[in-house]
Amino acid sequence: MQRKPVIGVMGGSTVSSKVTREAYELGQQIAKNGWVLLNGGRDAGVMRASAEGAKSKNGLTLGILMGASKHQANPYIDIPICTNMGDARNVINVLSSDIIVACPGSAGTLSEIALALKNNKTVISLHTPVPSVIEEYESAGQFILVHSVSECIEEIEAWLNESQLKI
């Protein structure tokens, strides 16, 4: 039996309504494809919206929480993982994901992008600005900038096919 791909969705806790709508749609598409959605699990922004979208299509959601209480998880998280690690939990977010989708956010999202690149994970950037330090990863195909959820899903599918991930 193969395991399901784990798609890490990283992004801000305070985001625009456009980003919220896209995160919701991204979650729906992840679930429709039978993939597992992993995020920071909090009841805010990209984390809540992507999990809610996945649950609307009966997807499986995994939340890596900053604190020690499962009550910190948003209501759309199936499996809350309590770390009591604060922002250090970003390492778990990245290493437990097969591929990362970076939605707009702030320093936490940027740290997850950096950790992913440092650990040879592919990052698909959905409208997330690219600092110049990331350009070398973009030219090597490890950092991919997209402009829509459908383009994001296409890139995930291409990466899964190309990597021949035994899941």
matplotlib code that plots the C-alpha trace (Angstrom):
import matplotlib.pyplot as plt

x = [0.0, 1.3, 1.0, -0.7, 1.4, 1.6, 1.2, 2.4, 0.5, 2.3, 1.1, 0.1, -2.3, -3.4, -4.1, -6.4, -9.8, -8.3, -5.6, -8.2, -10.3, -7.3, -6.1, -9.7, -9.7, -6.2, -7.3, -10.3, -8.0, -5.6, -8.5, -10.0, -6.7, -6.6, -3.6, -3.1, -3.0, -0.5, -0.3, 0.3, -3.1, -4.0, -7.5, -6.4, -5.6, -4.2, -4.1, -7.9, -8.9, -6.9, -8.0, -11.6, -11.4, -9.9, -12.6, -15.3, -14.1, -13.7, -9.9, -7.5, -5.9, -2.9, -2.0, 1.4, 0.6, 2.9, 1.7, 0.9, -2.9, -5.0, -7.6, -5.4, -6.2, -8.9, -12.1, -11.0, -7.9, -8.3, -5.0, -3.5, 0.1, 1.1, 4.8, 5.0, 7.9, 6.6, 8.0, 10.5, 7.7, 8.3, 11.0, 8.3, 6.0, 8.7, 10.2, 6.9, 5.7, 6.6, 6.3, 5.5, 3.1, 3.9, 1.0, 1.5, 2.5, 5.3, 8.5, 7.1, 6.3, 9.7, 11.4, 9.4, 10.5, 14.1, 13.9, 12.3, 15.0, 17.7, 16.3, 16.0, 12.2, 10.4, 8.5, 5.6, 5.0, 1.4, 1.7, 4.5, 7.2, 10.6, 13.6, 16.8, 18.5, 15.9, 16.6, 19.3, 16.7, 14.2, 16.6, 17.4, 13.7, 13.5, 11.4, 8.4, 6.3, 2.7, -0.2, -3.3, -4.5, -4.9, -1.4, -0.2, -2.1, -0.5, 3.0, 2.3, 1.1, 4.1, 6.5, 4.8, 5.1, 8.7, 9.9, 8.2, 7.6, 6.9, 4.0]
y = [0.0, 3.4, 6.4, 9.5, 12.6, 15.2, 18.7, 21.4, 24.6, 27.5, 31.1, 33.9, 34.1, 37.6, 37.7, 39.4, 38.0, 37.0, 35.0, 33.4, 32.4, 30.9, 29.0, 27.5, 26.5, 25.1, 23.0, 21.7, 20.8, 19.0, 16.9, 16.2, 14.7, 12.5, 14.2, 15.0, 18.7, 19.7, 23.2, 25.0, 24.1, 27.5, 29.0, 31.9, 32.9, 30.4, 27.6, 27.8, 28.5, 25.7, 23.2, 24.2, 23.9, 20.4, 19.3, 20.6, 17.8, 15.2, 15.6, 14.6, 17.5, 17.5, 20.6, 21.0, 23.3, 25.7, 24.9, 22.0, 22.0, 20.4, 23.1, 25.5, 23.7, 25.1, 23.0, 21.6, 19.8, 16.1, 15.3, 18.0, 17.5, 19.4, 20.4, 23.1, 24.4, 27.8, 28.8, 25.9, 23.7, 25.1, 22.4, 19.7, 21.4, 21.3, 17.9, 16.2, 17.6, 16.0, 19.4, 22.9, 25.5, 28.9, 31.3, 35.0, 35.4, 37.1, 36.0, 32.6, 31.7, 33.0, 30.8, 27.8, 28.6, 28.8, 25.6, 23.8, 24.9, 24.1, 20.6, 20.1, 20.3, 21.8, 25.0, 26.2, 29.9, 31.0, 34.8, 34.9, 37.5, 36.0, 37.5, 37.7, 35.0, 32.5, 33.2, 30.5, 28.0, 29.3, 28.8, 25.3, 24.4, 24.0, 27.2, 27.6, 30.8, 30.3, 32.7, 30.5, 27.5, 25.4, 26.2, 25.2, 21.8, 21.2, 21.8, 19.5, 16.8, 17.3, 17.1, 13.9, 12.3, 13.5, 12.5, 9.1, 9.4, 6.0, 6.8]
z = [0.0, -0.9, 1.4, 0.4, -0.5, 2.3, 0.9, 3.3, 3.0, 4.7, 5.0, 7.2, 10.0, 9.0, 5.2, 2.7, 1.7, -1.7, 0.0, 2.3, -0.7, -2.6, 0.5, 0.8, -2.9, -2.5, 0.4, -1.7, -4.6, -2.3, -0.9, -4.3, -5.4, -2.3, -0.8, 2.9, 3.9, 6.5, 8.0, 11.2, 12.5, 14.1, 13.8, 11.6, 8.0, 5.6, 8.2, 8.9, 5.3, 3.7, 6.3, 5.9, 2.1, 2.5, 4.9, 2.6, 0.2, 2.9, 2.9, 5.7, 7.6, 9.9, 12.1, 13.6, 16.6, 18.4, 21.9, 24.1, 23.8, 21.0, 21.7, 19.8, 16.5, 14.2, 13.9, 10.5, 11.7, 11.9, 13.5, 15.8, 16.7, 19.8, 19.8, 22.6, 20.3, 19.2, 15.9, 16.0, 14.9, 11.4, 11.0, 11.6, 9.1, 6.5, 7.1, 7.4, 4.0, 0.7, -1.1, 0.2, -1.1, 0.2, 0.4, 1.3, 4.9, 6.9, 8.7, 9.7, 6.2, 5.0, 7.6, 6.3, 2.7, 3.8, 5.8, 2.9, 0.4, 2.9, 3.2, -0.6, -0.6, -3.6, -2.8, -5.0, -4.3, -4.7, -5.1, -2.5, -3.3, -3.9, -2.0, -4.1, -2.1, -3.4, -7.1, -7.3, -6.1, -8.7, -11.5, -10.4, -10.4, -6.6, -6.1, -8.5, -8.6, -9.7, -10.0, -9.5, -7.5, -10.7, -11.8, -8.2, -8.5, -11.9, -10.5, -7.6, -10.0, -12.2, -9.2, -7.9, -11.4, -11.9, -8.4, -8.7, -5.0, -3.6, -1.4]

ax = plt.figure().add_subplot(projection="3d")
ax.plot(x, y, z, "-o")
ax.set_aspect("equal")
plt.show()
